[in-house]
């Protein structure tokens, strides 16, 4: 009986250890703006804005007042940056958790405006919503917009008030 329990425990520990290894192999999915053909890379360096991107954690890494910050969003001063058009340096030679340890080297090798080999993004850039917003004139069925109708309605009630006096 003891042998059967021991064998079961041994089998279960091997099974769970194998399952744990399998789960940790591919955590992150590259973003659609990421370069095609680099699905096994963990980090990108964006030289135009001096920011790293961690694919596994889906986080941007940037320096702020001498400290390295990890955030799901780009820093406020970079939020207008077009990730689809900007060049992404794929860092294949680094496997740790702090790509900024080589920041001086990255800045020197890939200055702002750097363009290496042509890149194709994994996905297409989302189209912006082109619907006009605000200050739309609505037609109230009489060919007048809502401001004109409102003015006329006020005028009628004002006239009616004058007729009552």
C-alpha positions as CSV (number, residue, x, y, z in Angstrom):
1,X,0.0,0.0,0.0
2,X,2.8,2.4,0.9
3,X,4.4,1.7,-2.5
4,X,1.2,2.6,-4.3
5,X,0.8,5.9,-2.4
6,X,4.5,6.7,-3.0
7,X,4.2,6.0,-6.7
8,X,1.0,8.1,-7.0
9,X,2.7,11.1,-5.2
10,X,5.8,10.7,-7.4
11,X,3.7,10.6,-10.6
12,X,1.6,13.6,-9.5
13,X,4.7,15.7,-8.7
14,X,6.3,14.9,-12.1
15,X,3.0,15.7,-13.9
16,X,2.5,19.0,-12.1
17,X,6.2,20.0,-12.5
18,X,5.9,19.3,-16.3
19,X,2.6,21.3,-16.5
20,X,4.2,24.3,-14.7
21,X,7.1,24.4,-17.2
22,X,4.7,24.3,-20.1
23,X,2.6,27.2,-18.8
24,X,5.6,29.5,-18.3
25,X,7.1,29.0,-21.8
26,X,5.1,31.6,-23.7
27,X,3.5,34.3,-21.5
28,X,3.2,37.3,-23.7
29,X,1.8,37.9,-27.1
30,X,3.5,40.5,-29.3
31,X,1.4,43.6,-30.0
32,X,-0.1,44.1,-33.4
33,X,2.3,47.1,-33.9
34,X,5.3,44.8,-33.1
35,X,7.6,43.7,-36.0
36,X,6.7,40.5,-37.8
37,X,8.9,37.5,-37.4
38,X,10.0,38.1,-33.9
39,X,7.5,36.3,-31.9
40,X,10.1,34.8,-29.5
41,X,11.6,38.2,-28.5
42,X,10.9,39.6,-25.1
43,X,12.0,43.3,-25.6
44,X,11.7,46.0,-28.2
45,X,13.6,49.3,-27.9
46,X,11.8,52.3,-29.4
47,X,14.6,54.8,-30.2
48,X,12.4,57.7,-31.3
49,X,11.0,58.0,-27.8
50,X,13.7,56.2,-25.8
51,X,11.3,53.6,-24.4
52,X,11.5,49.8,-24.0
53,X,8.5,47.4,-24.4
54,X,8.3,44.1,-22.5
55,X,6.3,41.7,-24.6
56,X,5.8,39.2,-21.8
57,X,4.4,41.7,-19.3
58,X,2.8,44.0,-21.9
59,X,4.5,47.0,-20.3
60,X,6.5,50.0,-21.4
61,X,9.7,50.7,-19.5
62,X,11.0,54.2,-19.4
63,X,13.1,56.5,-17.3
64,X,11.5,59.1,-15.1
65,X,13.5,61.3,-12.8
66,X,16.4,58.8,-12.7
67,X,14.2,55.8,-12.0
68,X,13.0,53.1,-14.4
69,X,9.2,52.8,-14.5
70,X,7.1,49.9,-15.8
71,X,3.6,50.9,-17.0
72,X,0.8,49.6,-19.3
73,X,0.7,53.0,-21.0
74,X,3.3,55.1,-22.6
75,X,4.5,58.1,-20.6
76,X,2.3,61.2,-21.0
77,X,4.8,63.0,-23.3
78,X,4.8,60.0,-25.7
79,X,1.2,59.1,-26.0
80,X,0.8,60.7,-29.4
81,X,3.6,58.6,-30.8
82,X,2.6,56.3,-33.6
83,X,3.8,52.8,-32.6
84,X,2.9,51.4,-36.0
85,X,5.1,53.8,-37.9
86,X,8.0,54.1,-35.5
87,X,11.0,51.8,-35.8
88,X,11.3,49.0,-33.3
89,X,14.7,47.5,-32.4
90,X,14.2,43.9,-31.4
91,X,16.6,43.0,-28.5
92,X,17.3,39.3,-29.1
93,X,20.6,39.3,-27.1
94,X,19.1,40.0,-23.7
95,X,17.1,37.6,-21.6
96,X,16.9,39.2,-18.1
97,X,14.4,41.6,-16.5
98,X,16.2,44.9,-16.9
99,X,17.0,45.7,-20.6
100,X,17.8,49.3,-19.4
101,X,21.1,47.8,-17.9
102,X,22.4,48.4,-21.5
103,X,20.6,51.7,-22.0
104,X,23.8,53.7,-22.8
105,X,24.7,51.1,-25.5
106,X,21.2,51.1,-26.9
107,X,21.1,54.9,-27.1
108,X,24.5,55.0,-28.8
109,X,23.7,52.2,-31.3
110,X,20.1,53.3,-32.0
111,X,19.8,57.1,-31.8
112,X,16.5,58.9,-32.3
113,X,15.4,58.6,-35.9
114,X,17.3,55.2,-36.4
115,X,16.0,53.1,-39.3
116,X,17.4,49.6,-39.7
117,X,16.1,47.0,-42.1
118,X,12.6,47.6,-43.3
119,X,9.9,46.2,-40.9
120,X,6.5,45.0,-41.4
121,X,4.0,45.1,-38.4
122,X,2.3,42.0,-37.2
123,X,-1.1,43.7,-37.7
124,X,-2.7,46.6,-39.4
125,X,-3.0,50.0,-37.8
126,X,-6.6,50.5,-36.5
127,X,-8.6,53.0,-38.5
128,X,-9.8,56.1,-36.7
129,X,-13.5,56.7,-36.3
130,X,-14.3,59.4,-39.0
131,X,-17.7,60.2,-37.7
132,X,-18.2,64.0,-37.2
133,X,-18.7,64.9,-33.6
134,X,-20.3,67.9,-31.9
135,X,-22.1,70.9,-33.4
136,X,-24.1,68.7,-35.8
137,X,-27.3,70.2,-37.2
138,X,-30.3,68.0,-36.9
139,X,-33.2,68.3,-39.2
140,X,-36.5,68.4,-37.3
141,X,-38.5,67.5,-40.3
142,X,-39.1,71.1,-41.3
143,X,-35.7,71.8,-43.0
144,X,-34.5,73.9,-40.0
145,X,-31.7,72.9,-37.7
146,X,-32.4,72.6,-33.9
147,X,-31.0,76.1,-33.1
148,X,-33.2,77.8,-35.7
149,X,-36.2,75.7,-34.4
150,X,-35.5,76.7,-30.8
151,X,-35.2,80.4,-31.8
152,X,-38.5,80.2,-33.7
153,X,-40.2,78.4,-30.8
154,X,-39.1,81.1,-28.4
155,X,-40.3,83.7,-30.8
156,X,-43.7,82.1,-31.0
157,X,-44.2,81.9,-27.3
158,X,-43.0,85.5,-27.0
159,X,-45.5,86.6,-29.6
160,X,-48.3,84.7,-27.9
161,X,-47.4,86.4,-24.7
162,X,-47.7,89.8,-26.4
163,X,-51.1,88.9,-27.9
164,X,-52.4,88.0,-24.5
165,X,-51.7,91.4,-23.0
